[in-house]
């Protein structure tokens, strides 16, 4: 519903820059905590080559897996 009214988080940044502000505004407007509001923004993603994946050390791989599992 919020997309149909405000298009918040649907611009060029996909909510990556404005996401926290939108989340705070929605929480305040609904009398909720930010954790209760449930607004999410798209993760900043970019294509990764197989060579880059193969060159990753285990620390970077663990961090990447944790990031993916959170989303």
Residue pairs with C-beta under 8 A, 6 or more apart in sequence:
2 8
2 26
2 39
3 9
3 10
8 15
8 18
8 22
8 26
8 39
9 15
9 18
9 19
9 22
9 39
9 41
9 42
11 18
14 41
14 42
15 22
15 39
15 40
15 41
15 42
16 41
16 42
16 44
19 39
19 40
19 41
22 39
23 34
23 37
23 39
24 34
26 32
26 37
26 39
27 33
27 34
27 36
27 37
30 37
43 67
43 71
56 64
